[in-house]
Amino acid sequence: MSLALDLALCGLILCVALGAVVGRGVFRSVIFFITYGLLLAIGWARLGAKDVALAEAAIGAGLTGVLLLTAHGRLRRMSVERAPRVGPNPMAATTGIAVALALGWAWFALPAPTAPDLAAALPLTGMGNPVTGVLLHFRAWDTLLESIVLLAALLGVWMLARDVDWHAPLGLRYHARPGGVLASFGRLLPPIGLSFGSYLVWAGADGTGGAFQGGTVLAAVVLVAMMAGVLPPPRVAQGGLRAALVVGPGVFLLSGLLAVALGMGFLTLPPAVAKPATLIIEVALTVSIAVTLAVLVIGPPDDKEPVR
């Protein structure tokens, strides 16, 4: 039964991926992509990679799916979808098949990875979760650059705003019907989401969770609250918004500079304070990730009629 389930899951992933690439219509492709992300999350869970499964469900399927749906809505308003349709690209298909075959060859041909040094060094980080230990200690440069890339992506989205709208609130204006489903969920879900997101960050030190997973949940909480009218949409000029966007990369960089001042390598945390320092960095990154992802989905300033 287990083998049959895995084979069926692999078949579904391949079919849904094919539908997302060659399907007709942008909206249908986006729905296939979201389904693909959810199936991948189940696949990662079957492999025992719970952190990756949670990140895929929250970011790969959830947040990215919302971004694509938002982009589709903007394209429809701009009448871009009325442009002539372009058929499948043979070069892109050939490249994708070649990459898939190369990865398949690498999986069976390369030797099994071993990490005896990691197993010995992980206790020095104070982290019980090896994923958090690797991301914040052994691959700290990658994690720092990922947080900076998020800021760069946000700046790119803000550059799409018209000059006349720059001082308007971020995103479209929403109007939730009093007593409706959105207004009710906007008051019910934020406390639950806030507790769950905070728990993911705290649990990430020793178990499944972390800054990216918790930040995504908190971003969803902020989005629901804004769409329900519980929170007002922010403006680019607000000092609190700008501080929240840079606090994560800022604290991360500061920790690296302090390590250099102590005569250690950049982004190297002393074992005596590794765990509390990692938790401080994780909390700061969570704030920046949550705010950045939320305002990414909201979009640039757009002073137009409310969306009902």
Secondary structure, 3 states (H helix, E strand, C coil): CHHHHHHHHHHHHHHHHHHHHHCCCHHHHHHHHHHHHHHHHHHHHHCCCHHHHHHHHHHHHHHHHHHHHHHHHHHHHCCHHHCCCCCCCHHHHHHHHHHHHHHHHHHHHCCCCCCHHHHHHHHHHCCCCHHHHHHHHHCHHHHHHHHHHHHHHHHHHHCCCCHHHCCCCEECCECCCCCCHHHHHHHHHHHHHHHHHHHHHHHCCCCCCCHHHHHHHHHHHHHHHHHCCCCCCCCCCCHHHHHHHHHHHHHHHHHHHHHHHCCCCCCCCCHHHHHHHHHHHHHHHHHHHHHHHHHHHHCCECCCCCEC
